[in-house]
């Protein structure tokens, strides 16, 4: 159990690197990790998940510049998500499910940090979800996976259109549509629907909290992380989903 937790923390660390490199360019894949501010290479003991961040109190050892809270957050999130899925996911669905949640976690990180989603973690991954469904590596049928893809894209497209008509502003990015389409491809139309409902609810609460705390009248927050958390919760807590889906 402890070994698994450490392993999944390390996987979260790797997802941080993937997210960082998707945001800042591919050349990083051949370099070792370094401080984004002073560019000093990091020693292995500065790269221990969560612990290094805590010991350094969230600051670079060399230049004292703060290191984003997103590093330990993503590591812990990854650990909790995979520990839970490891226990409840039937083994034949596990590999594809792990690829999917990894992509979701990468998307959460890039969207919080830059308000951008990489297509490598959303749209370009959707065919894998459809293929895996046809081959029996995901619970829903291939047809349901395709429907999930279309529903995911379609609902948000309609909402975005309606919102634009009503307010004259773009409330959602193309990235959000592609993210929900990908979610639908991997967990089906019901999953996409759940991710949208749970994500909108969580997003509204977080938005209100932020607006009250900062005193701003209007602020832009990324929607992707909330869709992502919604999708993760669909996989992690099927009992809760079932209770709400009856209504
Ligand atoms: Zn530094």
Boltz pocket constraint, residues with backbone or C-beta under 6 A from the ligand:
constraints:
  - pocket:
      binder: B
      contacts: [[A, 35], [A, 36], [A, 37], [A, 38], [A, 39], [A, 40], [A, 60], [A, 61], [A, 62], [A, 63], [A, 64], [A, 65]]
      max_distance: 6.0
